[in-house]
Amino acid sequence: MRKLIIIGTLALAVAAVAGCRGGGGSEGGSTVGGGSSLARGTVESQDSGGAVTTPKGGGFAAAKPIDSSVPQVGPRIVQTASLRLSVRRGRFDDAVDEARTVADGLGGFVVSSSASQGSHGRLVRGTLVIRIPASKYSDAMASLTGLGRLEGRQESGQDVSQEYVDLKARARQLQAVETQLLDLLSRANSVGAALAVQQQLSQVQLDLEQAKGRLQYLDDQVAFATISLDLHERLAVGSKSGDGFSVVGTWAKAAHGFLAVIGWTFVVLATAAPLLILIGLGILVARTLRRRLAQA
C-alpha cells in the first residue's frame, strides 16, 4: 500500500510537469490539466513510514487551482533599421561623434562600432549599431539621416505579440505548478518521495527561468529599436569605385611610369657606352688594316 501511494504521488507530479512543458506556447492546454490533476489529487495520511502526510480529509483538494486565463497585452513590435550615408572628405570622425551625440541625447547608446582606413591612413569608413528607445525612433531616424547624404535606407518591424502572450501564459502555469510541487515537497516525510518530487521541481523551475529570460529579452527588444548606421567619405571628382581608382590618378600613374622608362633607358645606355666605344674602335681598326693590305 505504501509503494502504491508513493507511485501515485510521483505520477501526479510527473503529469503536472509534462503537461506544463507540453503546453508551452499555448494559452492553456495540457499544463492546466496537469496542474488540476495535481490539485485534485488526494493522498491519504500514513503511519510513521508513510510517504506523504496530509491534513485529515483534505489531501491536495484545497490547493489553489491554476489560473488559465490568457494574459492581456498590447502590440509588441521589434523595430530595426539600417542607414547608409556618405559625408564630405575629412568629416568621417565628426559624423561618428555626432551620431554618438544623437544616441546619448535621445536616451540611447552605441552597442558596437567599427572603422577602416583609406589610402591616406585616415579612417574613412565605418559602422555603428545604435539602440534607441522605441518612443524616440522617429526622432533618431530624422537626426541620423541629416548627418550626410542618404544613399540607402531599410526599415522593418517584427510583431512578437503572439510569442509574448504564449510565454506569459506558460510562465504563469509553471509558477502554479511550482507552488504545488513545493507544497507536496513540504509534506513528504520519506527520502525517496522527497527526492522524486525535488527532481520534478528542479525541471519546472528550470523551464520557468527560461520562460522569464525570454520574456525579459523580448521586453528589451521591444523597448529599444536597433539602428545600423553605415558611414563613409565621398570620393574625389572623377572617382570610379571605392578602391581609390580615378581618372586623375590614372594619368598621374601613367606619367610617372613614362618618366621611369626614360630614366631606365638612359641608365642602360650610360652603362653600355664604354663597351660600344670599344667595339666601334675595333671595327674601325679592322677596316683600316684591310685597306692597307689591299693596297699592298
KASUL-V841001 format. One line per field, one symbol per residue. phi: phi as a letter, one per 40 degrees, with the letter a starting at -180 (. if undefined). psi: psi as a letter, one per 40 degrees, with the letter a starting at -180 (. if undefined). burial: b if it has 16 or more other ideal C-beta (glycine too) atoms within 10 Angstrom, else e. A space follows every 10 residues. Layout:
BEGIN
phi=???
psi=???
burial=???
END
This chain:
BEGIN
phi=.ccccccccc cccccccccc ccccgbcagc cccccccccc cbbccbccbc cbbbccgbfb cccccccbcc ccbccbbccb abbbbbbccg bccccccccc ccccccgbac caaaabcccc gccbaabbbb bbddcbcccc cccccccacc baaababbcb cccccccccc cccccccccc ccccccccbb cccccccccc cccccccccc ccccccccdc cccbcbbbbb bacccccgcb accgcacccc cccccccccc cccccccccc ccddcccccc cccccccccc cccccc
psi=dddddddddd dddddddddd ddeheidcad ddddddddde hhhiiiaeei dihiihedbe deihihheih ihiahhhhhi ihhhiiiihe eddddddddd dddddeeaih diiiiiiade eiheiihhhh hhhdeedddd dddddeeahh eihhiihhhf dddddddddd dddddddddd ddddddehfi dddddddddd dddddddddd dddddddddd dddhihhhhh iiiiiiheid ieeehidddd dddddddddd dddddddddd dedddddddd dddddddddd ddddd.
burial=eeeebbeebb ebbbbbbebb bebbebbebb bbbbbbbbbe bebebbeeeb bbebeeeebb eebeebebee eeeeebebbe bbbbbbbeee bbeebbebbb ebbeebebee eeeebeebee eeebbbbbeb bbebebbeeb bebbeebbee eeeeeeeeeb eeebbbbbbb bbbbbbbbeb bebbbebbee eebbebbeeb bebbbebbee beebbeebee bbebbbbbbe bbbebeeeee eeeeebeeee eeeeeeeeee eeeeeeeeee eeeeeeeeee eeeeeeeeee eeeeee
END
